[in-house]
């Protein structure tokens, strides 16, 4: 099997323009997913049984069903049921954010539980309110420990974003398919897309290391 | 950007949370007393909850519900397609982001005649019928064939393009006609009309094993990997592949079935089916349809569409095509 990457030369910019699309989806989904994940994790460790029950149910549903199905339900199902318009881009980042939040909440919960119990007791002894204790004392310490796990989640998110091809968002993967269709060559555009994803993940990895080093400065 | 996105997602979470119970009955009422719910929605989305917004919101929702029988001149029709199928619909990825092809030109011609605006939306082939079902697109042109199964979920126009099926094999396979397929593995695209054709072949010839793949390029790849001995494709598509790959060859199957051809898919009971059929008949009568077919399938264009293996050739072809495209672009008011 001969691979001919030169024949694709005019089409490379077309695939490369998908990077921006992918990055937008992943960035918005990562930020929203993280924020929502924090809320969920707080619900899980909190005192209210009802909130804990909701957060657990949410996590089990979003971890227990395929992401591509969640995406389909949001993109095809919701507009029909609710009669609202959902743009492909919005459907994409919503699905990823909602899904990612379920995973992130478990990571953060683990991080919070790993912070020494004495910290909490000391904060209570000093009369610091629950909210402030979480924000200023517990969560910052938890973040440091769970950073590698969070990076894992963001990397997964970046690569998983390729499933938006099913709803026709012009991301890196969909563009690779289209180039494949146009040039009647299958492997070359996909390998090129793979190379782009690899580079993106490498950049994420380096960024993660930098943040990690920065957080460890105080050790 | 992030803030806007956050608001939208916030609104989505909100609607998703309260939607199941509260919004569902609302859809059945027309106008009426559902203001409260909408005001709440708007307060979250737009931070503005005046009456005007509420009305707009109502109109939008009702509009989406009644769309099937409320197309008027000047409306924008959204056409769903899968832009990886030259020369029916594809993107000249070296040149632009625009979807072009035979189907696009024909869609432009028909909607122009009927006084609609046209917007083309790309998605996976498998998502097209669901998109039609759920009102995301108004019609579908994607080299689609009106099979019995599809007719249950969509209306179809008259056939606007007929083509035969071809069997594509490796050049050194020695398969020259249908009987040579005995005991061979035959690949077919999942959900394509050729699936039915493959089943017929299975009955006629002994020991054919049929396997499906999602995409045509994948099937061609399976010939290269020796998992498939042959694949069955529409003959125009098969020609493109054999022209571009010296190690492939093909032969055409006798064409029998009546539904063998491409048709436009609409929502069930859509008023568009009849309107489009009317224009199709006119175009067929005036010979314009044949002209379009010649324009896209006369070999030259089809060859240029499949950028060749040889880079120099590709550039030449693209240059030659530029001029043609420039003219066609004028007709294409789709794609924003």
Interface residues (C-beta under 8 A of the other chain):
Chain A: X1 X4 X6 X7 X8 X9 X10 X11 X13 X14 X15 X17 X27 X28 X31 X32 X36 X72 X75 X76 X77 X78 X79 X80 X81 X82 X83 X84 X85 X86 X90 X93 X94 X97 X98 X165 X166 X167 X168 X170 X174 X175 X177 X178 X179 X180 X181 X182 X183 X184 X185 X186 X187
Chain B: X2 X5 X6 X8 X9 X12 X13 X15 X16 X19 X20 X23 X24 X27 X60 X61 X62 X64 X65 X83 X84 X85 X86 X90 X91 X92 X93 X94 X95 X97 X121 X122 X123 X124 X126 X127 X130 X131 X133 X134 X135 X136 X215 X216 X217 X218 X220 X221 X224 X225 X240 X241 X244 X245 X305 X306 X307 X308 X309 X310 X311 X314 X315 X318
